[in-house]
Structure formats: structure tokens, C-alpha cells
Amino acid sequence: MLKIAIVGVGGMGQVHAANYTKIAGCQVVATVNNSEAGMAKAKEMNLPSYSTLSELVAQVEVDVVDICTPTFKHKELVLEALELEKHVIVEKPMALHEADAREMFAKAREKGRLLFVAQVLQFTKEVEILRTLVRENTLGKPLDGYFERLAGRPEWSQGGWLFDKEKSGVLPFDLHVHDLDIIVSLFGEPMEVSYTFSKGEKSDMAEQYRFVYLYPDKTMAAEAAWYNADFPFTARWRVYFEEGLLVQDGQNLTLYQKGKEPMVYDTTEEILVSTGINLPPTGMFHRELSHFLHCIREGIPSPVVLEEQILTTIKLLERITF
């Protein structure tokens, strides 16, 4: 039985906690919280709450520390958990600076522990199908791709850490990180990166970005936005291959080929877990956390979310943001 401590039981911490209850062979045994709301939520979940990780580990047996705090707290907590010789799962983005991410991975190697970054879109059925098509060359070479992740400005965080570039990395790190992680995981580091952004005169931050990632034989483009408008969350992508166009339109994953009827892939999830946040019930967190716990039991790094992939993604986002 793997015993898990969750650090931070805000929205994402609660999502992880709910999914662990659906995974055999693990148990959430305690939480770390520094807010009254967090402590109240831990009490509601019938979990003990501690003010520091060291205090928790001194009193509760733990194998895995799952860090779901705001981004700017990740480095300190990851290093502390590894120093305490615990395996670590940390929410995306792992860090805002490549040097910090490298330090965390180095500490994991030093302590002989595993460190996983929760890039959850890697565990969607749609991305798994895309990954298989790319790696098996089923449709020939990828030639071009476009990814978009758009939303209205998250007013629930107005005045909070999410709009502080030094704490969150704002739009590129909070939103575009998902799509760039997919691009890098499939195609590696681009040879050239360019981008544009737009912002209103009254805005304190860039509200919309367009990115272009050039490779020797392909181009990947992306768009990310926190519009100053009541715009519904929209996440779509398409990848054009020599022998077909794969489109994820936000509802279905469809393959279009010359002279054939469009083929809609079955992306039905075997297990759906309610999120309690602005996402419908989904199986991607369950698949992600099940994968990480399997890797811990086997004593292996993740073959899906690789260290070099994470470092490259952070390096590119750091160049764009700072």
C-alpha cells in the first residue's frame, strides 16, 4: 500500500485526492495546508492536516508526496520532500526556470527517488492516439500542426498569484505549457521559436499569444489566450500528416484521408472521476496518477513524461516569458 501525502488541497489537490480513492493499492494519509480553507477541506475529507511537510513526515508514514500548491512554492517543497527521501509528484508547471527544474531532478537522483511532473494531457486518449500515429509513422511524416487553448480571463484569481509573472509565469506557463509539452514530447526541441502577443491598454499582462515552432521538416503553431471577454474554455488541435489530417475539435477526434470516409476514434474513458473544478468528469487524472504510482512500484522513471521533455518545455517558456 503506497501512502500519499498531498501538499495543498485547493482545486487540484482535491482532484488528485478524489482520483486516489479510485486507485487500488494507495491511500492518502495526510495533507499539508497553511490556510483555514485548506484545513477545513482536509477535515471534510477526514484527513489530518499539518502546517509543514517535515512535521507531517515526522508523525505519519508516507511513501509519496504529491505537491499541488501554487507554482512559486514548488521548488522549495519538491527539494524538501526529496531531502526527506520521498518520491514526488508535482503539478505543472514544475518550475518557471530551467535551472530550478534541473536542480530538482538532480536532487531526485542524489536521493535515489523518483520525481514526476503532472503534465496531464499526455494521459488523454486523444494525445495517446496522436503519439502512436507519430511514432509508428502510420500516416507518414507529420508536416504541420496547430494547437489552441483559449479562455476568458480567470477572474476568480483576480489580484492573486496567478497574475504575478514571477509567481505563475502567467499565460505561457499556466495555459500554453500543456500544448508545448505535447509538441516537445512528439517532435523534440524546435530549431527556431517566434511569437507575438496582444494586450489592451488597460491590461497589466499579455492577453493573447501566437507561437510558431520551426523544425527542419515541419512547423507547429499554437495560440493561447485569456481574453478580456466572456469566452468559453476552448481547447483544440490538428496535425497534418503526409497521408491524413487528424483533428481534435474539442468534442471528437477525427481522421480525414483522401478518398475515405472520416473516421471518428473511440476515446471513451473506462473510468470517469468528477473534478469539482471547471472541468467535466474525466479519466485523464486517474490514468496519470495510476501511471506514476505504477512507476514508483516498479522503480522506474516515467516513459511518458520525460525529464528532458520537461526541461526543454520550461526552457522555451522561460525565454518567451522573462
Stockholm file with secondary structure:
# STOCKHOLM 1.0

chainA/1-322         MLKIAIVGVGGMGQVHAANYTKIAGCQVVATVNNSEAGMAKAKEMNLPSYSTLSELVAQVEVDVVDICTPTFKHKELVLEALELEKHVIVEKPMALHEADAREMFAKAREKGRLLFVAQVLQFTKEVEILRTLVRENTLGKPLDGYFERLAGRPEWSQGGWLFDKEKSGVLPFDLHVHDLDIIVSLFGEPMEVSYTFSKGEKSDMAEQYRFVYLYPDKTMAAEAAWYNADFPFTARWRVYFEEGLLVQDGQNLTLYQKGKEPMVYDTTEEILVSTGINLPPTGMFHRELSHFLHCIREGIPSPVVLEEQILTTIKLLERITF
#=GR chainA/1-322 SS CEEEEEECCSHHHHHHHHHHTTSTTEEEEEEECCSHHHHHHHHHTTCCEESSHHHHHHHSCCSEEEECSCGGGHHHHHHHHHHTTCEEEEESCCCSSHHHHHHHHHHHHHHTCCEEEECGGGGSHHHHHHHHHHHTTTTSCEEEEEEEEEEECCGGGTTSGGGCHHHHCHHIIIIIHHHHHHHHHHHCSCSEEEEEEECCTTCSSCCEEEEEEEETTEEEEEEEEEESSCCCCEEEEEEEETTEEEEECSSCEEEECTTSCCEECCCCCSCCBCCSSSSCSBSHHHHHHHHHHHHHHHTCCCSSSCHHHHHHHHHHHHHHHC
#=GC SS_cons         CEEEEEECCSHHHHHHHHHHTTSTTEEEEEEECCSHHHHHHHHHTTCCEESSHHHHHHHSCCSEEEECSCGGGHHHHHHHHHHTTCEEEEESCCCSSHHHHHHHHHHHHHHTCCEEEECGGGGSHHHHHHHHHHHTTTTSCEEEEEEEEEEECCGGGTTSGGGCHHHHCHHIIIIIHHHHHHHHHHHCSCSEEEEEEECCTTCSSCCEEEEEEEETTEEEEEEEEEESSCCCCEEEEEEEETTEEEEECSSCEEEECTTSCCEECCCCCSCCBCCSSSSCSBSHHHHHHHHHHHHHHHTCCCSSSCHHHHHHHHHHHHHHHC
//
